[in-house]
Amino acid sequence: MAGQRVLRHALDDDIHSSPRKPSPAVADLTSNLAGITSPNPFWVASGPPSNTAHQAHRAFEAGWGGLVWKTIGDPTPNVASRYSGLTIRGRRMAGFNNIELISDRSADANFRELAELKRRWPDRAVVASLMVDTRERWHEFVRRAADSGVDGIELNFGCPHGMVERGMGSVVGQDPRAIETIVGWALEAATVPVLVKLTPNVTDIAAAARAVRQAGGHALSLINTINSITNVNLDTFTPEPDVGGKSSHGGYAGPAIKPIALHMVHACAADPAVGLPISGVGGIATWRDAAEFLALGAANVQVCTAIMHRGFGIVERLIDGLSAYLDSKGFRTLGDLRGRAVSNVVDWSHLDLNARRVARIDYETCIGCNLCHVVCEDAAFQCIDLVDSAAYGPGPGRVPGRPVPLVREADCVGCNLCSIVCPVVDCIRMVPVDTGGAPLTWEQYQSGLAAGTAPPIPPRP
């Protein structure tokens, strides 16, 4: 038990507190993305935190393993304001929207600082993000980036605002033919690996990824930001950010987009016609987020919004947490984790209809709020009753005489809603129950019905 308590502390997600002094790590965190190596898998994503050499030096001093420079192209003026945030139940920046464009600094200044950065930090991964229009301009910028000494180039096909009206950004990432063409242009001049950052504003991310593979691209960055409007000022009726009384749709980022990013990383990792290494991007703020991306097939991860919220120092906890997790699992390298969850995501028709889980309540931690009963009655399957608390002990702070929830397991469908809304972590656990039936998928069930060998599953009353 003492060992488990130490492990739980080492794996703590709280980015506000200082980490314990870690025990010597066993796992090797060295990352390799399409031949680009870095001492750990945590890269600063292209964006405001990677806009200047000053910031990049601070990032590497803090411990980041790599950095993708803010997108370089023809200098583009920006507006004020540029950002808006979504606060959910007191959590600031649960979602984050921006209408900032690519770098407003000259290409000369950007390439000069990239060269300086790589000279000073030869062991870190330095990648130049680029966005221009014509074939000739792609050749020029790709060559200039390589001449600056960068380890790789990232083509920005994801920006969903501002640049789209100019025929760049996500308008390219939404058209597989355009992706093939422009990746081909870049490769004509490239002497370092070419990564392609794709837009999530599509119906099939794998189709875009297959176009990158077809053109000869070396790796993917997934995902860029999602088209959004975060809120509307109900006095002025102008959405935020307000620019002289008007606003514009922007790119949505932050923890709220992580589930979408995970889905798209998996879609590409699981597609054998893609077959490219992936840099996972989107909503990563903790070591656990990073581990989930790696488990779904990413080779490394990139972080932007969490840095804008907390600063470069968060990388210390990311490294310590991931190291402790890998050590706890006996994993020696990132490769031991990468892709372990990919095969466990299947089409719904391949899920086991006979698998069953039920909710069970730990009355030693139940506080008697009875929220599980309310949501089960109003939004689920009416299988949690309120019963006399006398047989279940006083509990932590429960009001004497107030009823407590009790799950009718025979009627529980295992939907998980009660465990999700419960304010006490692990108070309600979903426990597997043996039904005695052999695994049965929807496809097998339909085949059995057609052959007359499977009885129909009766509908719920």
Summary of the structure (lengths in Angstrom):
residues: 461
radius of gyration: 25.1
end to end distance: 45.2
largest distance: 79.2
contacts: 1527
relative contact order: 0.12
helix: 37%
strand: 19%
